Every structure is written in structure tokens, then in C-alpha cells.
Amino acid sequence: MSEHRIFGTPFAEVYRLYLAKIERKGQRVEDLDVVIEWLTGFSKSEIASHVDAGTTFREFFAAAHINPAAILITGRICGVVIQEIEDPLMKQIRYLDKLVDEVANGRAMTKILRQPV
């Protein structure tokens, strides 16, 4: 079975789409880096380095330190139930997609940046 093409896609390509979506919806662009930092542990400068270097999604998430509270990200993204995704890399990518959607839709950052109870 071949791997999904998103795994080899440069993070920068999708990052630009994330930025455009957030701007189009009238939300704060700064919040994109905040949710990426929360999920991956990367600082704003590290995110920029990955964008500049053409890092693939596989490489990007391999270098990340995924927030343990990411398991609290649930629901559907692109018609797929996040909790049912078996591939760990695809799940991490979908976590990020879900966070970006929540920022774009104006959800409060206190709710987006989930904290264990």
C-alpha cells in the first residue's frame, strides 16, 4: 500500500493555505502560529525555518513534540472522524487541520488550546 501524498507535501504549501483561510475568515493570523506551537512545540522561528526549508509533513511531524493534550482534539475534519484515524502521522495532520478550522471559525483560543481536566 502506498503512503498518502500529503506526507511528502512540503509543509510550506499547506501553511500558506492555512494563512489564506484564516485571513479570508477575518481571524488573527498570529493565532495560526500559536496553535501550531501548542500542537508541535515549535517556536514561531522554528515554524518559519520549516517553511523556508521546504520540510515535508512527514519531516515536520517527526521533529515535533506533540502536545499530550492533542488527544482531546475530537470531531470531524473533511468528513473523517479524527478519533477513528489509525495512521499516527495522518492523525497529527488532521489534528492540525482541526485546530486551523477552529481558529478560522473564530473559536476562543482558550477552547482551542485544550487542557486536560
C-alpha positions in Angstrom: 0.0 0.0 0.0 1.4 3.4 -1.0 1.6 6.2 1.5 -0.7 9.2 1.3 0.7 12.0 -0.9 0.2 14.6 1.9 3.0 13.0 3.9 5.5 14.1 1.2 3.9 17.5 0.6 6.0 20.5 1.8 4.6 22.0 5.0 5.0 25.4 3.5 2.5 24.7 0.7 -0.2 23.9 3.2 0.9 26.6 5.7 0.1 29.2 3.0 -3.3 27.7 2.5 -3.9 27.8 6.3 -2.9 31.5 6.3 -5.2 32.3 3.4 -8.1 30.6 5.1 -7.6 32.4 8.4 -7.3 35.8 6.6 -10.3 35.1 4.4 -12.4 34.4 7.5 -11.2 37.6 9.2 -9.4 36.0 12.0 -6.0 36.8 13.6 -3.1 35.3 11.5 -0.9 35.3 14.7 -3.2 32.6 16.1 -2.1 30.2 13.4 1.4 30.1 14.9 0.0 29.9 18.4 -2.0 26.7 17.6 1.0 25.2 15.7 3.3 25.9 18.6 0.7 24.4 21.0 0.4 21.2 18.9 4.1 20.7 17.9 6.2 22.5 20.4 7.8 24.5 17.6 8.5 28.2 18.3 7.5 30.8 15.7 11.1 30.9 14.4 11.2 27.1 14.1 7.9 27.1 12.2 9.4 29.8 9.8 12.5 27.6 9.4 10.4 24.6 8.4 8.5 26.8 5.9 11.7 28.2 4.4 13.5 24.7 4.3 10.6 23.0 2.4 10.2 20.4 5.2 7.6 17.8 4.3 4.8 17.0 6.6 6.5 13.7 7.5 9.7 15.5 8.5 7.8 18.3 10.2 5.8 16.0 12.5 8.8 13.7 13.0 10.7 16.6 14.6 7.7 17.8 16.6 6.9 17.1 20.2 3.2 16.6 20.1 1.3 18.1 23.0 -0.1 15.2 25.1 -3.5 17.1 25.3 -3.8 16.7 21.5 -5.8 13.5 22.2 -8.6 15.9 23.3 -9.0 17.1 19.7 -12.1 15.2 18.5 -14.7 15.6 15.9 -14.8 15.5 12.2 -12.4 17.1 9.7 -13.0 16.7 5.9 -15.7 14.2 6.8 -13.4 12.0 8.7 -13.8 11.3 12.5 -10.4 12.1 14.0 -10.7 9.5 16.7 -11.0 6.8 14.1 -7.8 7.6 12.2 -5.3 4.8 12.7 -2.2 6.2 11.0 -0.4 8.3 13.6 1.0 10.8 11.0 -2.4 11.3 9.4 -3.9 11.8 12.8 -1.4 14.5 13.6 -2.1 16.3 10.3 -5.8 16.1 11.0 -5.3 17.5 14.5 -3.6 20.5 12.8 -6.4 20.8 10.2 -9.0 20.8 13.0 -7.1 23.5 15.0 -6.8 25.7 11.9 -10.6 25.3 11.2 -11.4 26.3 14.8 -9.2 29.4 14.5 -10.7 30.3 11.2 -14.2 29.9 12.6 -13.4 32.2 15.5 -13.5 29.7 18.3 -12.0 31.1 21.6 -8.3 30.3 21.9 -8.9 29.0 25.5 -11.1 26.3 24.0 -8.8 25.6 21.0 -5.8 25.0 23.2 -7.3 22.1 25.1 -6.2 21.5 28.6 -6.6 18.1 30.4 -9.2 18.3 33.2 
